[in-house]
Amino acid sequence: MCMLKSLQSKPDSPPDCTERPCSERKLIIKYFAQYLCSHMQEGFDNATELPIQELFFEKEAEIFSEINAIVDDQDIDFETKVQLLSVPKRKAVQGFLKDLFSFSNVQSEIIIYQFILLKRLLNLTKWSLRATNWRSLVIASLQLAQKVEDDENRLTAKQVNYAYPLLDRDILIRLETSFLTLIDYNVIVRSREFKAQLMNVLL
């Protein structure tokens, strides 16, 4: 069972959001998950060597950290807390991404756009993806990508909260605002950059 499912405290069904099966989409999700896992593992291996750049963005880093929310949430059992605080397996990450993207039938182009924005933030801040910040960063980058490119189908706070209950509407607003600030409001993705990233995924 995907870690995402184990967090659900509500028995009701998720919003009606049909996912379109697509081999290209599956490749993109697989690539995205592999990137996240590799980045997290690298950060875990170098955990004792905190990059000086992370200190410059310490306040912003705290906004994306889920440590306190996970530890303090009384509705999450101990086993699930351990999972959330540990570097996840690629299968779990893929499951999270697949479920998250299914809520508003996110198109492949938006996922690529989101991926580019996320890499842009990591390159600018020199942050490491960690077990306690990758979900917040993924959701924030998706929210921003949809806002720019597909605002009509943008994930609602209710949908995001169903996918990952630790994030409510107020937190989502803070995440998006901080993400935008950290990339210096540069949400433009050139055609050449988009095509290059797509080719990296599909080849």
N, C-alpha and C positions, 0 to 999 in steps of 0.2 A: 504494500500500500504506500502511495506517495506521502511524503511528510506533510504535504499540503492538506491532504484529506484527514490526517490524524489530528489536525488543529480544529476541525469543524466541531463546533458545539451546538450548531443548529441542525435539526433533523430535516428542515424543509429543503426543497430543491433549489439549485442556483437559478438565476434569471435565465430566461430563454435566450440562448446565444448559440447558434449552430456553427460548429467549426467545419470548414471545408477541407476535406482531406486533400493533400497535395504533396507530391514527392519533393518538390522544391522547398516547400514550407518545412517539411520534416528535416531536410538537409540543413536548412538555416537554423532551426531549433537545436539540432545536434551540434552544429558548429558553435553556436552561441554558448551552449552548455559546456562544451569542451573548453572554450576560452575562459569562462567563468571559473571552472574547476582548476584549470592550470594556474590561473592568476591567484586563486585562493591558496592552492598548495604552495606556490612560490612565496606568498606572504606568510604562510604558516612556517615554512622552513627557515625564513629569515625573521621570525617574530622577535628575536632578541635584538635585532638591528633596526630600530625605528628610524626611518628616513627623516632627516632634518626638515624636509618639506612638509611632513605631516604635522609638525609642530606649528608651522605657519598657519595652517588651516584647522587648528585644534578645535575651535568653537564650532566650525562647520562640520567637522568629523563627528562631533558628539550628536549633531542633529540626525545623522544617518545611522548612528549606532543603535542597535536594538537590545543591547545587553540588559539594561535596567528593566525594559518592558517585559523581556522574557523571564527574567528572574523574579520580578514582582507580581506577575500575573498568576492569580490563584486558580484560574480555570485551566491552566496547562499542567498536566501531570509531569512528574519528575523525568520519566523516560523521554517524553517529547522535548522537554527543556534541554536535556543532554544532546538530543539530535540537533536542535536549533543552534546550540552553542558549539557544535562540532563541524568541521569541514565536511560538506555533504558529498555523497557519491554522485557521479555524473547522471545516473538514472534518476535520482531524486531531483536534481536540478532540471533535467529535461521534463520531468513530470510537472514541476512547478511552472515552468515556462509554458508548456502546452496548455495547462489549465488556465493560467492567467490570460494567455492570448485568445482562448476560446470564448471568454466572456463577451467581447464585442467583435468577435470574428476579425481580429487584427490581420490585416493584409501583410504579405511577405515584404512588400516595400517598406512598410512602417517598421517592421522588425529590423531591417537593415539600417534604416534611418536612426532608429533608437540605438542600435549597436554602435554606430559611428559617434553619436553624441556621448554615449557612455565611455568609449575609448578616449574621446576628446577630453572629458573631465579627468580621467585617470592620468592621461599624459600631462595635463596642466598642473594637477595637484600632486602628482607622484604618489598618490595613495595606493595602498594594497587592498585588494578585495579580501574581505574576511568573512568568516561564518556569520558574523553579527552585523554586516552592513550590505551584503550583496543583494538581498531581497529589496531593501529600501532603495538602493541605487537603480536596480532594474525597473522597479515600479515608477520611480521618479522620471527616469529617462523615457519610459513608455508614455507616461502622461504628457510629457513635453513634446515628444515626437507626434503624438496624436493631436495635440493642441495646435501644432503648426501645420500638419499635413492632412489631418482627418478629424477635425473637431466634432463633426456630427456624430461619429461613432466612438467618441471618447469614453473611456471607462469612467463610470460614476464612482463616487466615494463608497456607495453601498456595495457595488460589485467588487471593488478592491478590498473592502473590509471582509467580504465573504471569502475571497481568495486568501487573504492574510489578515486575520482578525486584529492583529496588534496595531494596525494602521487605521486611524480614524480620519475624518475629514480635515480636522485642524492640522494633524501631522502631515497629511498629504500636501496641504497648501505650503507648509514650511519646507517640505522636501523639494517641491517643485521650484519654489522661490530660491532656495539655496543652490540647487543644481544650476539654475539659470545664471545666478550670480557667479558661480565658480567657473563657468565656461565663458564668462564675460559677455553674456547675452548673444553669443555667436551660435545661432541655430541654423545657419545656412550650410547646406550640404551641396557642393557642386556636383554636376552630373558626372564628371570624371572620377571624383572621389567615390560616388555611389557605385558606379560601374566597376571600379577597381575592387571595392569591398565585396560586391556580389560575385565577381569572378573568383575571388579568394575562397568564397564559401562553396561555390559549385564545382570548382576544379580540384 
